[in-house]
Amino acid sequence: MNTPNPPIPSAALTDSQALSRLDTRQLFQNGRRQVEIIHGNVRYSLRLTRENKLILTK
């Protein structure tokens, strides 16, 4: 059984590995409930549910 790798402490991240943060309120403003994400040549849909959960589908 594979055990997951422990998270890397943020202090251990180099500048090139630093995480970008995007608040979902920026994505789902003005009543928007769904956004499209392009990754490479693949289109994904990120949807906000009534229960305030996220669903990512291809």
C-alpha positions as CSV (number, residue, x, y, z in Angstrom):
1,M,0.0,0.0,0.0
2,N,1.4,3.4,-1.0
3,T,1.5,6.1,1.7
4,P,1.1,9.7,0.6
5,N,4.0,12.0,0.8
6,P,3.8,14.5,3.7
7,P,3.2,18.1,2.6
8,I,6.3,20.2,2.0
9,P,6.5,23.0,4.6
10,S,6.1,26.4,2.8
11,A,9.5,27.5,4.2
12,A,11.1,24.7,2.2
13,L,9.7,25.9,-1.1
14,T,12.0,27.9,-3.4
15,D,10.8,31.0,-5.3
16,S,10.2,28.9,-8.4
17,Q,8.0,26.4,-6.4
18,A,6.0,29.0,-4.5
19,L,2.3,28.4,-4.8
20,S,0.0,30.8,-6.5
21,R,-3.4,31.4,-4.8
22,L,-6.6,32.3,-6.4
23,D,-9.6,33.0,-4.3
24,T,-12.7,31.2,-5.7
25,R,-14.7,34.4,-5.1
26,Q,-12.7,35.9,-8.0
27,L,-13.8,33.0,-10.3
28,F,-17.4,32.8,-9.2
29,Q,-18.4,36.5,-9.0
30,N,-21.6,38.1,-10.3
31,G,-23.6,34.9,-9.6
32,R,-21.4,32.8,-11.9
33,R,-21.5,29.1,-10.9
34,Q,-19.2,27.5,-13.5
35,V,-15.9,28.4,-15.2
36,E,-13.9,26.8,-18.0
37,I,-10.3,25.9,-17.5
38,I,-7.9,25.1,-20.4
39,H,-5.0,22.8,-19.5
40,G,-2.8,22.1,-22.5
41,N,-5.3,21.1,-25.1
42,V,-7.9,19.8,-22.7
43,R,-11.0,21.7,-21.5
44,Y,-12.2,21.3,-17.9
45,S,-15.3,22.7,-16.2
46,L,-15.1,23.8,-12.6
47,R,-18.5,24.1,-11.1
48,L,-19.7,25.4,-7.7
49,T,-22.5,23.4,-6.2
50,R,-25.4,24.5,-4.1
51,E,-23.5,23.1,-1.1
52,N,-20.6,25.4,-1.9
53,K,-18.3,22.5,-3.0
54,L,-16.3,22.3,-6.2
55,I,-16.6,19.8,-9.0
56,L,-14.0,19.6,-11.7
57,T,-15.0,17.6,-14.8
58,K,-13.4,17.0,-18.2
